[in-house]
Amino acid sequence: MNELSFHRALYTLLLGVGIAAGWQVPIVYVAPTGDDANSGRYSTQPVKSIQRGLDLAAAGGTVILDRGTYYLMDTIRVTNG
């Protein structure tokens, strides 16, 4: 096995272990009809507020906003993580 093949195999192994352990970067779904008590991890269980979606997203994660009208009550805080 050459060095490149070894690195690819190691990366694949670590990626598989990371995904199994829940290390994947989540996608958080937000919809005006959602509920902030939801997990936001599935499009069928979105959170309601953009801020809640940002709070749940991991560093480098993705927040997907469904179409609709969002009413903002406070300033949205995005932290660098």
Distance bins in CASP14 RR format, pairs under 12 A and 6 or more apart:
PFRMAT RR
TARGET T0000
AUTHOR 0000-0000-0000
RMODE 2
METHOD distances of the structure
MODEL  1
1 7 0 0 0 0 1 0 0 0 0 0 0
1 8 0 0 0 0 1 0 0 0 0 0 0
1 9 1 0 0 1 0 0 0 0 0 0 0
1 10 0 0 0 0 0 1 0 0 0 0 0
2 8 0 0 0 0 1 0 0 0 0 0 0
2 9 0 0 0 0 0 1 0 0 0 0 0
3 9 0 0 0 0 0 1 0 0 0 0 0
3 10 0 0 0 0 0 1 0 0 0 0 0
4 10 0 0 0 0 0 1 0 0 0 0 0
4 11 0 0 0 0 0 1 0 0 0 0 0
5 11 0 0 0 0 0 1 0 0 0 0 0
5 12 0 0 0 0 0 1 0 0 0 0 0
6 12 0 0 0 0 0 1 0 0 0 0 0
6 13 0 0 0 0 0 1 0 0 0 0 0
7 13 0 0 0 0 0 1 0 0 0 0 0
7 14 0 0 0 0 0 1 0 0 0 0 0
8 14 0 0 0 0 0 1 0 0 0 0 0
8 15 0 0 0 0 0 1 0 0 0 0 0
9 15 0 0 0 0 0 1 0 0 0 0 0
9 16 0 0 0 0 0 1 0 0 0 0 0
10 16 0 0 0 0 0 1 0 0 0 0 0
10 17 0 0 0 0 0 1 0 0 0 0 0
11 17 0 0 0 0 0 1 0 0 0 0 0
11 18 0 0 0 0 0 1 0 0 0 0 0
12 18 0 0 0 0 0 1 0 0 0 0 0
12 19 0 0 0 0 0 1 0 0 0 0 0
13 19 0 0 0 0 0 1 0 0 0 0 0
13 20 0 0 0 0 0 1 0 0 0 0 0
14 20 0 0 0 0 0 1 0 0 0 0 0
14 21 0 0 0 0 0 1 0 0 0 0 0
14 23 0 0 0 0 1 0 0 0 0 0 0
15 21 0 0 0 0 0 1 0 0 0 0 0
15 22 0 0 0 0 0 1 0 0 0 0 0
15 23 0 0 0 0 1 0 0 0 0 0 0
15 24 0 0 0 0 1 0 0 0 0 0 0
15 25 0 0 0 0 0 1 0 0 0 0 0
16 22 0 0 0 0 1 0 0 0 0 0 0
16 23 0 0 0 0 1 0 0 0 0 0 0
16 24 0 0 0 0 1 0 0 0 0 0 0
17 23 0 0 0 0 1 0 0 0 0 0 0
17 24 0 0 0 0 0 1 0 0 0 0 0
18 24 1 0 0 1 0 0 0 0 0 0 0
18 25 0 0 0 0 0 1 0 0 0 0 0
19 25 0 0 0 0 0 1 0 0 0 0 0
19 26 0 0 0 0 0 1 0 0 0 0 0
22 41 0 0 0 0 0 1 0 0 0 0 0
22 58 0 0 0 0 0 1 0 0 0 0 0
23 58 0 0 0 0 1 0 0 0 0 0 0
23 59 0 0 0 0 0 1 0 0 0 0 0
24 41 0 0 0 0 0 1 0 0 0 0 0
24 58 0 0 0 0 1 0 0 0 0 0 0
24 60 0 0 0 0 0 1 0 0 0 0 0
24 61 0 0 0 0 1 0 0 0 0 0 0
24 62 0 0 0 0 0 1 0 0 0 0 0
25 41 0 0 0 0 0 1 0 0 0 0 0
25 56 0 0 0 0 0 1 0 0 0 0 0
25 57 0 0 0 0 1 0 0 0 0 0 0
25 58 1 0 1 0 0 0 0 0 0 0 0
25 59 1 0 0 1 0 0 0 0 0 0 0
25 60 1 0 1 0 0 0 0 0 0 0 0
25 61 1 0 1 0 0 0 0 0 0 0 0
25 62 1 0 0 1 0 0 0 0 0 0 0
25 63 0 0 0 0 0 1 0 0 0 0 0
25 81 0 0 0 0 0 1 0 0 0 0 0
26 39 0 0 0 0 1 0 0 0 0 0 0
26 40 0 0 0 0 1 0 0 0 0 0 0
26 41 1 0 1 0 0 0 0 0 0 0 0
26 42 0 0 0 0 0 1 0 0 0 0 0
26 47 0 0 0 0 0 1 0 0 0 0 0
26 53 0 0 0 0 1 0 0 0 0 0 0
26 54 0 0 0 0 0 1 0 0 0 0 0
26 55 0 0 0 0 0 1 0 0 0 0 0
26 56 1 0 0 1 0 0 0 0 0 0 0
26 57 1 0 0 1 0 0 0 0 0 0 0
26 58 1 0 1 0 0 0 0 0 0 0 0
26 59 0 0 0 0 0 1 0 0 0 0 0
26 60 0 0 0 0 1 0 0 0 0 0 0
26 61 1 0 0 1 0 0 0 0 0 0 0
26 62 1 0 0 1 0 0 0 0 0 0 0
26 63 0 0 0 0 1 0 0 0 0 0 0
26 64 0 0 0 0 0 1 0 0 0 0 0
27 39 0 0 0 0 0 1 0 0 0 0 0
27 40 0 0 0 0 1 0 0 0 0 0 0
27 41 1 0 0 1 0 0 0 0 0 0 0
27 42 0 0 0 0 1 0 0 0 0 0 0
27 43 0 0 0 0 1 0 0 0 0 0 0
27 46 0 0 0 0 0 1 0 0 0 0 0
27 53 0 0 0 0 0 1 0 0 0 0 0
27 56 0 0 0 0 0 1 0 0 0 0 0
27 57 0 0 0 0 1 0 0 0 0 0 0
27 58 0 0 0 0 1 0 0 0 0 0 0
27 60 0 0 0 0 0 1 0 0 0 0 0
27 61 1 0 0 1 0 0 0 0 0 0 0
27 62 1 0 1 0 0 0 0 0 0 0 0
27 63 1 0 0 1 0 0 0 0 0 0 0
27 64 1 0 0 1 0 0 0 0 0 0 0
27 65 0 0 0 0 0 1 0 0 0 0 0
28 34 0 0 0 0 0 1 0 0 0 0 0
28 36 0 0 0 0 0 1 0 0 0 0 0
28 38 0 0 0 0 1 0 0 0 0 0 0
28 39 0 0 0 0 1 0 0 0 0 0 0
28 40 1 0 1 0 0 0 0 0 0 0 0
28 41 1 0 0 1 0 0 0 0 0 0 0
28 42 0 0 0 0 1 0 0 0 0 0 0
28 43 0 0 0 0 0 1 0 0 0 0 0
28 45 0 0 0 0 0 1 0 0 0 0 0
28 46 0 0 0 0 1 0 0 0 0 0 0
28 47 1 0 0 1 0 0 0 0 0 0 0
28 48 0 0 0 0 0 1 0 0 0 0 0
28 49 0 0 0 0 0 1 0 0 0 0 0
28 50 0 0 0 0 1 0 0 0 0 0 0
28 51 0 0 0 0 0 1 0 0 0 0 0
28 52 0 0 0 0 1 0 0 0 0 0 0
28 53 1 0 1 0 0 0 0 0 0 0 0
28 54 1 0 0 1 0 0 0 0 0 0 0
28 55 0 0 0 0 1 0 0 0 0 0 0
28 56 1 0 1 0 0 0 0 0 0 0 0
28 57 1 0 1 0 0 0 0 0 0 0 0
28 58 0 0 0 0 1 0 0 0 0 0 0
28 60 0 0 0 0 0 1 0 0 0 0 0
28 61 1 0 0 1 0 0 0 0 0 0 0
28 62 1 0 0 1 0 0 0 0 0 0 0
28 63 1 0 1 0 0 0 0 0 0 0 0
28 64 1 0 0 1 0 0 0 0 0 0 0
28 65 0 0 0 0 1 0 0 0 0 0 0
28 66 0 0 0 0 0 1 0 0 0 0 0
29 35 0 0 0 0 0 1 0 0 0 0 0
29 38 0 0 0 0 1 0 0 0 0 0 0
29 39 0 0 0 0 1 0 0 0 0 0 0
29 40 1 0 1 0 0 0 0 0 0 0 0
29 41 1 0 0 1 0 0 0 0 0 0 0
29 42 1 0 0 1 0 0 0 0 0 0 0
29 43 1 0 1 0 0 0 0 0 0 0 0
29 44 0 0 0 0 1 0 0 0 0 0 0
29 45 1 0 0 1 0 0 0 0 0 0 0
29 46 1 0 1 0 0 0 0 0 0 0 0
29 47 1 0 0 1 0 0 0 0 0 0 0
29 48 0 0 0 0 0 1 0 0 0 0 0
29 50 0 0 0 0 0 1 0 0 0 0 0
29 52 0 0 0 0 0 1 0 0 0 0 0
29 53 0 0 0 0 1 0 0 0 0 0 0
29 56 0 0 0 0 1 0 0 0 0 0 0
29 57 0 0 0 0 0 1 0 0 0 0 0
29 62 0 0 0 0 1 0 0 0 0 0 0
29 63 0 0 0 0 1 0 0 0 0 0 0
29 64 1 0 1 0 0 0 0 0 0 0 0
29 65 0 0 0 0 1 0 0 0 0 0 0
29 66 1 0 0 1 0 0 0 0 0 0 0
30 36 0 0 0 0 1 0 0 0 0 0 0
30 38 0 0 0 0 1 0 0 0 0 0 0
30 39 0 0 0 0 0 1 0 0 0 0 0
30 40 1 0 0 1 0 0 0 0 0 0 0
30 41 0 0 0 0 0 1 0 0 0 0 0
30 43 0 0 0 0 0 1 0 0 0 0 0
30 45 0 0 0 0 0 1 0 0 0 0 0
30 46 1 0 1 0 0 0 0 0 0 0 0
30 47 1 0 1 0 0 0 0 0 0 0 0
30 48 1 0 0 1 0 0 0 0 0 0 0
30 49 1 0 0 1 0 0 0 0 0 0 0
30 50 1 0 1 0 0 0 0 0 0 0 0
30 51 0 0 0 0 1 0 0 0 0 0 0
30 52 1 0 0 1 0 0 0 0 0 0 0
30 53 1 0 1 0 0 0 0 0 0 0 0
30 54 0 0 0 0 1 0 0 0 0 0 0
30 55 0 0 0 0 0 1 0 0 0 0 0
30 56 0 0 0 0 1 0 0 0 0 0 0
30 57 0 0 0 0 1 0 0 0 0 0 0
30 62 0 0 0 0 0 1 0 0 0 0 0
30 63 1 0 0 1 0 0 0 0 0 0 0
30 64 1 0 0 1 0 0 0 0 0 0 0
30 65 1 0 1 0 0 0 0 0 0 0 0
30 66 1 0 0 1 0 0 0 0 0 0 0
30 67 0 0 0 0 0 1 0 0 0 0 0
30 68 0 0 0 0 0 1 0 0 0 0 0
30 70 0 0 0 0 1 0 0 0 0 0 0
30 76 0 0 0 0 0 1 0 0 0 0 0
31 38 0 0 0 0 1 0 0 0 0 0 0
31 40 0 0 0 0 1 0 0 0 0 0 0
31 42 0 0 0 0 0 1 0 0 0 0 0
31 43 0 0 0 0 1 0 0 0 0 0 0
31 44 0 0 0 0 1 0 0 0 0 0 0
31 45 0 0 0 0 1 0 0 0 0 0 0
31 46 1 1 0 0 0 0 0 0 0 0 0
31 47 1 0 0 1 0 0 0 0 0 0 0
31 48 1 0 0 1 0 0 0 0 0 0 0
31 49 0 0 0 0 0 1 0 0 0 0 0
31 50 0 0 0 0 0 1 0 0 0 0 0
31 52 0 0 0 0 0 1 0 0 0 0 0
31 53 0 0 0 0 0 1 0 0 0 0 0
31 63 0 0 0 0 0 1 0 0 0 0 0
31 64 0 0 0 0 1 0 0 0 0 0 0
31 65 1 0 0 1 0 0 0 0 0 0 0
31 66 1 1 0 0 0 0 0 0 0 0 0
31 67 0 0 0 0 1 0 0 0 0 0 0
31 68 1 0 0 1 0 0 0 0 0 0 0
31 69 0 0 0 0 0 1 0 0 0 0 0
31 70 0 0 0 0 1 0 0 0 0 0 0
32 46 0 0 0 0 1 0 0 0 0 0 0
32 47 0 0 0 0 0 1 0 0 0 0 0
32 48 1 0 0 1 0 0 0 0 0 0 0
32 49 0 0 0 0 1 0 0 0 0 0 0
32 50 0 0 0 0 1 0 0 0 0 0 0
32 65 0 0 0 0 1 0 0 0 0 0 0
32 66 1 0 0 1 0 0 0 0 0 0 0
32 67 0 0 0 0 1 0 0 0 0 0 0
32 68 1 0 1 0 0 0 0 0 0 0 0
32 69 1 0 1 0 0 0 0 0 0 0 0
32 70 1 0 1 0 0 0 0 0 0 0 0
32 71 0 0 0 0 1 0 0 0 0 0 0
32 72 0 0 0 0 0 1 0 0 0 0 0
33 43 0 0 0 0 0 1 0 0 0 0 0
33 44 0 0 0 0 0 1 0 0 0 0 0
33 45 0 0 0 0 0 1 0 0 0 0 0
33 46 1 0 0 1 0 0 0 0 0 0 0
33 47 0 0 0 0 0 1 0 0 0 0 0
33 48 1 0 0 1 0 0 0 0 0 0 0
33 49 0 0 0 0 0 1 0 0 0 0 0
33 66 1 0 0 1 0 0 0 0 0 0 0
33 67 0 0 0 0 0 1 0 0 0 0 0
33 68 0 0 0 0 1 0 0 0 0 0 0
33 69 0 0 0 0 0 1 0 0 0 0 0
33 70 0 0 0 0 0 1 0 0 0 0 0
34 40 0 0 0 0 1 0 0 0 0 0 0
34 42 0 0 0 0 0 1 0 0 0 0 0
34 43 0 0 0 0 0 1 0 0 0 0 0
34 44 0 0 0 0 0 1 0 0 0 0 0
34 45 1 0 0 1 0 0 0 0 0 0 0
34 46 1 0 1 0 0 0 0 0 0 0 0
34 47 1 0 0 1 0 0 0 0 0 0 0
34 48 1 0 1 0 0 0 0 0 0 0 0
34 49 0 0 0 0 1 0 0 0 0 0 0
34 50 0 0 0 0 0 1 0 0 0 0 0
34 52 0 0 0 0 1 0 0 0 0 0 0
34 53 0 0 0 0 0 1 0 0 0 0 0
34 65 0 0 0 0 0 1 0 0 0 0 0
34 66 0 0 0 0 1 0 0 0 0 0 0
34 68 0 0 0 0 0 1 0 0 0 0 0
34 70 0 0 0 0 0 1 0 0 0 0 0
35 44 0 0 0 0 0 1 0 0 0 0 0
35 45 0 0 0 0 1 0 0 0 0 0 0
35 46 1 0 0 1 0 0 0 0 0 0 0
35 47 1 0 0 1 0 0 0 0 0 0 0
35 48 1 0 1 0 0 0 0 0 0 0 0
35 49 0 0 0 0 1 0 0 0 0 0 0
35 52 0 0 0 0 1 0 0 0 0 0 0
36 45 0 0 0 0 0 1 0 0 0 0 0
36 46 0 0 0 0 1 0 0 0 0 0 0
36 47 1 0 1 0 0 0 0 0 0 0 0
36 48 1 0 1 0 0 0 0 0 0 0 0
36 49 1 0 1 0 0 0 0 0 0 0 0
36 50 0 0 0 0 0 1 0 0 0 0 0
36 51 0 0 0 0 1 0 0 0 0 0 0
36 52 1 0 1 0 0 0 0 0 0 0 0
36 53 0 0 0 0 1 0 0 0 0 0 0
36 54 0 0 0 0 0 1 0 0 0 0 0
36 55 0 0 0 0 1 0 0 0 0 0 0
36 56 0 0 0 0 1 0 0 0 0 0 0
37 45 0 0 0 0 1 0 0 0 0 0 0
37 46 0 0 0 0 0 1 0 0 0 0 0
37 47 0 0 0 0 1 0 0 0 0 0 0
37 48 0 0 0 0 1 0 0 0 0 0 0
37 49 0 0 0 0 0 1 0 0 0 0 0
37 52 0 0 0 0 1 0 0 0 0 0 0
37 56 0 0 0 0 0 1 0 0 0 0 0
38 44 0 0 0 0 1 0 0 0 0 0 0
38 45 1 0 1 0 0 0 0 0 0 0 0
38 46 1 0 0 1 0 0 0 0 0 0 0
38 47 1 0 1 0 0 0 0 0 0 0 0
38 48 0 0 0 0 1 0 0 0 0 0 0
38 49 0 0 0 0 0 1 0 0 0 0 0
38 52 0 0 0 0 1 0 0 0 0 0 0
38 53 0 0 0 0 0 1 0 0 0 0 0
38 56 0 0 0 0 1 0 0 0 0 0 0
39 45 1 0 1 0 0 0 0 0 0 0 0
39 46 0 0 0 0 1 0 0 0 0 0 0
39 47 1 0 0 1 0 0 0 0 0 0 0
39 52 0 0 0 0 0 1 0 0 0 0 0
39 53 0 0 0 0 0 1 0 0 0 0 0
39 56 1 0 0 1 0 0 0 0 0 0 0
39 57 0 0 0 0 0 1 0 0 0 0 0
40 46 1 0 1 0 0 0 0 0 0 0 0
40 47 1 0 1 0 0 0 0 0 0 0 0
40 48 0 0 0 0 1 0 0 0 0 0 0
40 49 0 0 0 0 0 1 0 0 0 0 0
40 52 0 0 0 0 1 0 0 0 0 0 0
40 53 1 0 0 1 0 0 0 0 0 0 0
40 54 0 0 0 0 0 1 0 0 0 0 0
40 55 0 0 0 0 0 1 0 0 0 0 0
40 56 1 0 0 1 0 0 0 0 0 0 0
40 57 0 0 0 0 1 0 0 0 0 0 0
40 62 0 0 0 0 0 1 0 0 0 0 0
40 63 0 0 0 0 1 0 0 0 0 0 0
40 64 0 0 0 0 1 0 0 0 0 0 0
40 65 0 0 0 0 0 1 0 0 0 0 0
40 66 0 0 0 0 0 1 0 0 0 0 0
41 47 0 0 0 0 1 0 0 0 0 0 0
41 53 0 0 0 0 0 1 0 0 0 0 0
41 56 0 0 0 0 1 0 0 0 0 0 0
41 57 0 0 0 0 0 1 0 0 0 0 0
41 58 0 0 0 0 0 1 0 0 0 0 0
41 61 0 0 0 0 0 1 0 0 0 0 0
41 62 0 0 0 0 0 1 0 0 0 0 0
41 63 0 0 0 0 0 1 0 0 0 0 0
41 64 0 0 0 0 0 1 0 0 0 0 0
42 64 0 0 0 0 0 1 0 0 0 0 0
43 64 1 0 0 1 0 0 0 0 0 0 0
43 65 0 0 0 0 0 1 0 0 0 0 0
43 66 1 0 0 1 0 0 0 0 0 0 0
44 66 0 0 0 0 0 1 0 0 0 0 0
45 56 0 0 0 0 0 1 0 0 0 0 0
45 66 0 0 0 0 0 1 0 0 0 0 0
46 52 0 0 0 0 1 0 0 0 0 0 0
46 53 0 0 0 0 1 0 0 0 0 0 0
46 56 0 0 0 0 0 1 0 0 0 0 0
46 63 0 0 0 0 0 1 0 0 0 0 0
46 64 0 0 0 0 1 0 0 0 0 0 0
46 65 0 0 0 0 1 0 0 0 0 0 0
46 66 1 0 0 1 0 0 0 0 0 0 0
46 67 0 0 0 0 0 1 0 0 0 0 0
46 68 0 0 0 0 0 1 0 0 0 0 0
46 70 0 0 0 0 0 1 0 0 0 0 0
47 53 1 0 1 0 0 0 0 0 0 0 0
47 54 0 0 0 0 1 0 0 0 0 0 0
47 55 0 0 0 0 1 0 0 0 0 0 0
47 56 1 0 0 1 0 0 0 0 0 0 0
47 57 0 0 0 0 0 1 0 0 0 0 0
47 63 0 0 0 0 1 0 0 0 0 0 0
47 64 0 0 0 0 0 1 0 0 0 0 0
47 65 0 0 0 0 0 1 0 0 0 0 0
47 66 0 0 0 0 0 1 0 0 0 0 0
47 70 0 0 0 0 0 1 0 0 0 0 0
48 56 0 0 0 0 0 1 0 0 0 0 0
48 65 0 0 0 0 0 1 0 0 0 0 0
48 66 0 0 0 0 0 1 0 0 0 0 0
48 68 0 0 0 0 0 1 0 0 0 0 0
48 69 0 0 0 0 0 1 0 0 0 0 0
48 70 0 0 0 0 1 0 0 0 0 0 0
48 71 0 0 0 0 1 0 0 0 0 0 0
48 72 0 0 0 0 0 1 0 0 0 0 0
48 73 0 0 0 0 0 1 0 0 0 0 0
49 55 0 0 0 0 1 0 0 0 0 0 0
49 56 0 0 0 0 0 1 0 0 0 0 0
49 63 0 0 0 0 0 1 0 0 0 0 0
49 65 0 0 0 0 0 1 0 0 0 0 0
49 70 1 0 0 1 0 0 0 0 0 0 0
49 71 0 0 0 0 1 0 0 0 0 0 0
49 72 0 0 0 0 1 0 0 0 0 0 0
49 73 0 0 0 0 1 0 0 0 0 0 0
49 74 0 0 0 0 1 0 0 0 0 0 0
49 76 0 0 0 0 1 0 0 0 0 0 0
49 77 0 0 0 0 0 1 0 0 0 0 0
50 56 0 0 0 0 0 1 0 0 0 0 0
50 57 0 0 0 0 0 1 0 0 0 0 0
50 63 1 0 0 1 0 0 0 0 0 0 0
50 64 0 0 0 0 0 1 0 0 0 0 0
50 65 1 0 0 1 0 0 0 0 0 0 0
50 66 0 0 0 0 0 1 0 0 0 0 0
50 68 0 0 0 0 0 1 0 0 0 0 0
50 69 0 0 0 0 0 1 0 0 0 0 0
50 70 1 0 1 0 0 0 0 0 0 0 0
50 71 0 0 0 0 0 1 0 0 0 0 0
50 72 1 0 0 1 0 0 0 0 0 0 0
50 73 0 0 0 0 0 1 0 0 0 0 0
50 74 0 0 0 0 0 1 0 0 0 0 0
50 75 0 0 0 0 0 1 0 0 0 0 0
50 76 1 0 1 0 0 0 0 0 0 0 0
50 77 0 0 0 0 0 1 0 0 0 0 0
50 78 0 0 0 0 1 0 0 0 0 0 0
51 57 0 0 0 0 0 1 0 0 0 0 0
51 63 0 0 0 0 0 1 0 0 0 0 0
51 70 0 0 0 0 0 1 0 0 0 0 0
51 71 0 0 0 0 0 1 0 0 0 0 0
51 72 0 0 0 0 1 0 0 0 0 0 0
51 73 0 0 0 0 1 0 0 0 0 0 0
51 74 1 0 0 1 0 0 0 0 0 0 0
51 75 0 0 0 0 1 0 0 0 0 0 0
51 76 1 0 1 0 0 0 0 0 0 0 0
51 77 1 0 0 1 0 0 0 0 0 0 0
51 78 0 0 0 0 1 0 0 0 0 0 0
51 79 0 0 0 0 0 1 0 0 0 0 0
52 63 0 0 0 0 1 0 0 0 0 0 0
52 65 0 0 0 0 0 1 0 0 0 0 0
52 70 0 0 0 0 0 1 0 0 0 0 0
52 73 0 0 0 0 0 1 0 0 0 0 0
52 74 0 0 0 0 0 1 0 0 0 0 0
52 76 0 0 0 0 0 1 0 0 0 0 0
52 77 0 0 0 0 0 1 0 0 0 0 0
53 61 0 0 0 0 0 1 0 0 0 0 0
53 62 0 0 0 0 0 1 0 0 0 0 0
53 63 1 0 1 0 0 0 0 0 0 0 0
53 64 0 0 0 0 1 0 0 0 0 0 0
53 65 0 0 0 0 1 0 0 0 0 0 0
53 66 0 0 0 0 0 1 0 0 0 0 0
53 70 0 0 0 0 0 1 0 0 0 0 0
53 76 0 0 0 0 1 0 0 0 0 0 0
53 77 0 0 0 0 0 1 0 0 0 0 0
53 78 0 0 0 0 0 1 0 0 0 0 0
54 60 0 0 0 0 0 1 0 0 0 0 0
54 61 0 0 0 0 1 0 0 0 0 0 0
54 62 0 0 0 0 0 1 0 0 0 0 0
54 63 1 0 0 1 0 0 0 0 0 0 0
54 64 0 0 0 0 0 1 0 0 0 0 0
54 65 0 0 0 0 0 1 0 0 0 0 0
54 74 0 0 0 0 0 1 0 0 0 0 0
54 75 0 0 0 0 0 1 0 0 0 0 0
54 76 1 0 0 1 0 0 0 0 0 0 0
54 77 1 0 0 1 0 0 0 0 0 0 0
54 78 1 0 1 0 0 0 0 0 0 0 0
54 79 0 0 0 0 1 0 0 0 0 0 0
54 80 0 0 0 0 0 1 0 0 0 0 0
54 81 0 0 0 0 0 1 0 0 0 0 0
55 63 0 0 0 0 1 0 0 0 0 0 0
55 76 0 0 0 0 0 1 0 0 0 0 0
55 77 0 0 0 0 1 0 0 0 0 0 0
55 78 0 0 0 0 0 1 0 0 0 0 0
55 79 0 0 0 0 1 0 0 0 0 0 0
56 62 0 0 0 0 0 1 0 0 0 0 0
56 63 0 0 0 0 1 0 0 0 0 0 0
56 64 0 0 0 0 0 1 0 0 0 0 0
57 63 1 0 1 0 0 0 0 0 0 0 0
57 64 0 0 0 0 1 0 0 0 0 0 0
57 65 0 0 0 0 0 1 0 0 0 0 0
57 78 0 0 0 0 1 0 0 0 0 0 0
57 79 0 0 0 0 0 1 0 0 0 0 0
57 81 0 0 0 0 1 0 0 0 0 0 0
58 79 0 0 0 0 0 1 0 0 0 0 0
58 81 0 0 0 0 1 0 0 0 0 0 0
59 78 0 0 0 0 0 1 0 0 0 0 0
59 79 0 0 0 0 1 0 0 0 0 0 0
59 80 1 0 0 1 0 0 0 0 0 0 0
59 81 1 1 0 0 0 0 0 0 0 0 0
60 78 0 0 0 0 0 1 0 0 0 0 0
60 79 0 0 0 0 0 1 0 0 0 0 0
60 80 0 0 0 0 1 0 0 0 0 0 0
60 81 1 0 0 1 0 0 0 0 0 0 0
61 78 0 0 0 0 0 1 0 0 0 0 0
61 81 0 0 0 0 1 0 0 0 0 0 0
63 70 0 0 0 0 0 1 0 0 0 0 0
63 76 0 0 0 0 0 1 0 0 0 0 0
63 78 0 0 0 0 1 0 0 0 0 0 0
65 76 0 0 0 0 0 1 0 0 0 0 0
70 76 0 0 0 0 1 0 0 0 0 0 0
END
